[in-house]
Amino acid sequence: MNSLILFLPFVILMIGVMYFSQRRQRRAIQATIDLQESLRPGDRVHTTSGLEGTIVAITEDTVDLEIASGVVTTWMKLAVRDKILPDDPTDNDLEESEGLTDPGR
C-alpha cells in the first residue's frame, strides 16, 4: 500500500507530461498546415534547406520557386519552412552587410 502511494503521483505526472507534449505537437502540425494553405504566388519563402525564393506556381503537393532571375525549381510544399515578411529584419541585415543600404539614415 505504501509503494502505491509513492507510485501514484509519478503516474499522474507522466500522464500530464504526455498530454502537454501532445498538445504542443498538434499545435505545430496545425501551424504547418495553415502555412501551406496560405501560400500564394508572389510570396517569398524559406525552404527547410535554407534556400530563399519567390513562389511562381503552386499545385496540390508542390511549389515552383524562382531562386534567381529565370531560374525556377520545383519543391514539395512540405519543404517550405516559412514566409519572408516584407519587413523581415533578416533582409535588412543582409543588405547592410553587403553595403547596399546606408545604416546612418
Order of alpha helices (4+ residues) and beta strands (2+ residues): alpha-beta-beta-beta-beta-beta-alpha
